[in-house]
């Protein structure tokens, strides 16, 4: 996958310069996201992410990507209070880092504040309009908030841009199931599995 390629490239960069703090941070981000796209050992990749984040911050404590990556790993581990603190720090360092805005929006959903979650994620979309993942995060909140037609609309718009984006297929199936269109949801996922295989 592209994420595996990114991990390989960041590791190559670090083989040349272990003190390249941003490469360490980006390696953390890539390890952080890989389990969401591939069937991988989440704990293993989160531990690798946190190790890379720690390495980045030991070199330069002002790298916002390292704080954002650590915050995301902590969120996945269910350590929400620590995660919120790290996101706050990342955004204080760089309020234009779309990753921090989007991921912190997903964290905000956990406390049931959909309005603030959407504000943060829509800021990520504004900062990086070409980012399909930021658009999908808006749809994710819509699904959680049981606003299924809106989630379906977002998934369809993303699939129109990239029909191979697996998370959009999953989100569309969730939205259809939420609307009671279970047969369509199953059909979509079966098609997706057949196309991937």
Buried (B, 14 or more C-beta within 10 A) or exposed (E): EEBEEBBEBBEEBBEEEEEBBBBBBBBBBBBBBBBBBEEBEBEEBBBBBBBBBBBBBEBBEEBBBBBBBBBBBBBBBEBBEBBBBBBBBBBEBBEEBBBBBBBBBBBBBBEEBBEBBBEBBBBBBEBBEEBBBBBBBBBBBBBBBEBBEBBBBBBBEBBEEEEEBBBBBBBBBBBBBBBEBEEBBEEBBEEBEEEEE
